[in-house]
Amino acid sequence: MGVVSAAADLAIAVFSLSIAVAAPLLDGQSVLPGDLYPAPLVELKRWYAAEFDDYLMARPPGFFRGIICHELAFQWPLAVATLYGLLTGRRWVATTSLMSGVATLTSMVNLSLPSPILVESPQQFREFCMSTCGSAPDPVL
């Protein structure tokens, strides 16, 4: 059981460390003023967006900036707290890692589902509701 627990702690530490470093240094460039960041970090973000053709990082739309604000305000402090809890052996680390995992899952689900805002007609909206929820309320139909 100790090996499984150590492997889980390592996975949580790597996940939390990636958020603790990447959120303020890379993702934060999408919502914070550009003069807060040194030129090498700005260039790294530009290179990443161009190299991997990531339109969300190159020209972040409003919904993505909202997710970044959520990440900076909620997930980043949780990641730092989780790292602290893992390194000091605190009992509450399970709670903070669960909260961080749920927040990340919620953000990822929002990006993977089709948006009802992009439909062009009431019929398309009805089809969207039927495909994602299985039904739609009568006033919507």
CORFENWO-V462143 format. One record per residue. SS is DSSP state (A for helix, B for strand, O for the rest). PHI is phi in degrees with one decimal (NA if undefined). PSI is psi as a letter, one per 40 degrees, with the letter a starting at -180 (999 if undefined). Layout:
BEGIN
ss=SS phi=PHI psi=PSI
ss=SS phi=PHI psi=PSI
END
This chain:
BEGIN
ss=O phi=NA psi=d
ss=A phi=-65.3 psi=d
ss=A phi=-69.2 psi=d
ss=A phi=-64.8 psi=d
ss=A phi=-64.4 psi=d
ss=A phi=-66.5 psi=d
ss=A phi=-66.1 psi=d
ss=A phi=-65.4 psi=d
ss=A phi=-62.0 psi=d
ss=A phi=-65.9 psi=d
ss=A phi=-63.1 psi=d
ss=A phi=-66.0 psi=d
ss=A phi=-65.6 psi=d
ss=A phi=-64.8 psi=d
ss=A phi=-60.6 psi=d
ss=A phi=-66.7 psi=d
ss=A phi=-66.0 psi=d
ss=A phi=-64.6 psi=d
ss=A phi=-70.7 psi=d
ss=A phi=-62.8 psi=d
ss=A phi=-92.1 psi=d
ss=A phi=-74.0 psi=d
ss=A phi=-60.6 psi=d
ss=A phi=-76.5 psi=d
ss=A phi=-84.6 psi=d
ss=O phi=-109.9 psi=d
ss=A phi=-66.0 psi=d
ss=A phi=-61.1 psi=d
ss=A phi=-63.8 psi=d
ss=A phi=-75.8 psi=d
ss=O phi=-123.9 psi=d
ss=O phi=-96.3 psi=i
ss=O phi=-58.6 psi=i
ss=A phi=-65.7 psi=d
ss=A phi=-76.7 psi=e
ss=A phi=-76.8 psi=e
ss=O phi=-109.0 psi=i
ss=O phi=-70.5 psi=i
ss=A phi=-55.6 psi=d
ss=A phi=-61.0 psi=d
ss=A phi=-70.7 psi=d
ss=A phi=-64.5 psi=d
ss=A phi=-66.6 psi=d
ss=A phi=-61.6 psi=d
ss=A phi=-65.2 psi=d
ss=A phi=-62.0 psi=d
ss=A phi=-62.0 psi=d
ss=A phi=-59.2 psi=d
ss=A phi=-62.7 psi=d
ss=A phi=-76.0 psi=d
ss=A phi=-65.8 psi=d
ss=O phi=-103.2 psi=e
ss=O phi=50.9 psi=f
ss=O phi=-94.0 psi=g
ss=A phi=-67.6 psi=d
ss=A phi=-66.6 psi=d
ss=A phi=-85.4 psi=d
ss=A phi=-73.4 psi=d
ss=O phi=-136.4 psi=g
ss=O phi=-66.0 psi=h
ss=O phi=-72.7 psi=i
ss=A phi=-58.6 psi=d
ss=A phi=-63.8 psi=d
ss=A phi=-71.6 psi=d
ss=A phi=-63.0 psi=d
ss=A phi=-63.7 psi=d
ss=A phi=-65.4 psi=d
ss=A phi=-65.3 psi=d
ss=A phi=-60.7 psi=d
ss=A phi=-61.6 psi=d
ss=A phi=-63.8 psi=d
ss=A phi=-71.2 psi=d
ss=A phi=-84.3 psi=d
ss=A phi=-117.2 psi=d
ss=A phi=-73.5 psi=d
ss=A phi=-63.0 psi=d
ss=A phi=-61.9 psi=d
ss=A phi=-65.2 psi=d
ss=A phi=-64.5 psi=d
ss=A phi=-64.8 psi=d
ss=A phi=-64.1 psi=d
ss=A phi=-65.3 psi=d
ss=A phi=-60.8 psi=d
ss=A phi=-59.7 psi=d
ss=A phi=-63.4 psi=d
ss=A phi=-67.2 psi=d
ss=A phi=-70.2 psi=d
ss=A phi=-102.6 psi=e
ss=O phi=71.7 psi=f
ss=O phi=-75.4 psi=i
ss=O phi=-75.8 psi=d
ss=O phi=-78.6 psi=e
ss=A phi=-63.1 psi=d
ss=A phi=-64.6 psi=d
ss=A phi=-68.1 psi=d
ss=A phi=-67.7 psi=d
ss=A phi=-70.3 psi=d
ss=A phi=-65.4 psi=d
ss=A phi=-61.3 psi=d
ss=A phi=-66.3 psi=d
ss=A phi=-64.7 psi=d
ss=A phi=-66.2 psi=d
ss=A phi=-64.2 psi=d
ss=A phi=-66.8 psi=d
ss=A phi=-60.2 psi=d
ss=A phi=-62.1 psi=d
ss=A phi=-64.3 psi=d
ss=A phi=-70.2 psi=d
ss=A phi=-64.3 psi=d
ss=A phi=-61.1 psi=d
ss=A phi=-78.4 psi=d
ss=A phi=-92.6 psi=e
ss=O phi=-85.5 psi=i
ss=O phi=-67.2 psi=i
ss=O phi=-96.2 psi=h
ss=A phi=-71.0 psi=e
ss=A phi=-70.4 psi=d
ss=A phi=-86.1 psi=e
ss=O phi=-75.2 psi=i
ss=O phi=-103.9 psi=e
ss=O phi=-147.5 psi=i
ss=A phi=-59.7 psi=d
ss=A phi=-65.6 psi=d
ss=A phi=-63.9 psi=d
ss=A phi=-63.7 psi=d
ss=A phi=-62.2 psi=d
ss=A phi=-63.0 psi=d
ss=A phi=-61.1 psi=d
ss=A phi=-61.7 psi=d
ss=A phi=-67.4 psi=d
ss=A phi=-76.0 psi=d
ss=A phi=-92.5 psi=d
ss=A phi=-107.9 psi=e
ss=O phi=91.1 psi=e
ss=O phi=-160.1 psi=i
ss=O phi=-137.5 psi=i
ss=O phi=-64.4 psi=i
ss=O phi=-55.9 psi=d
ss=O phi=-61.3 psi=d
ss=O phi=-74.6 psi=d
ss=O phi=-71.9 psi=999
END
